[in-house]
Amino acid sequence: MDPWPHSEAGRFHRGISLAVAFVAAPILAAAALRNHAPLELTVLGAALLLVALMVWRLHAAFRAAPANFPVPTTAPPLRIPAESLRVGYRKDREAKR
């Protein structure tokens, strides 16, 4: 298994977190348009600023993670001997005896 930060799974999870943050921004903006009280606008503006900072950092991390990262070749692939592989169910083998 590839180490998490250097695999396509890490890039996938960074992309998912970036997409969630992109969805949060319009929701906060719509809430700010509907609620005009100064306290509500302050709280929503602070949350929108926090989301904008998170999107900025997540986007930088996403761009820094290379796509199609090469498979590490330091360790040879594991070979499983054919004798150790089980075929069928135990009850089937007992019934054949």
URFEN-V681449 format. One record per pair of residues at least 12 apart in sequence whose C-alpha atoms are under 6 Angstrom apart, sorted by the first residue. I is the first residue (numbers start at 0). J is the second residue. If there is no record, write none. Layout:
# URFEN-V681449
i->I j->J
i->I j->J
This chain:
# URFEN-V681449
i->13 j->61
i->17 j->57
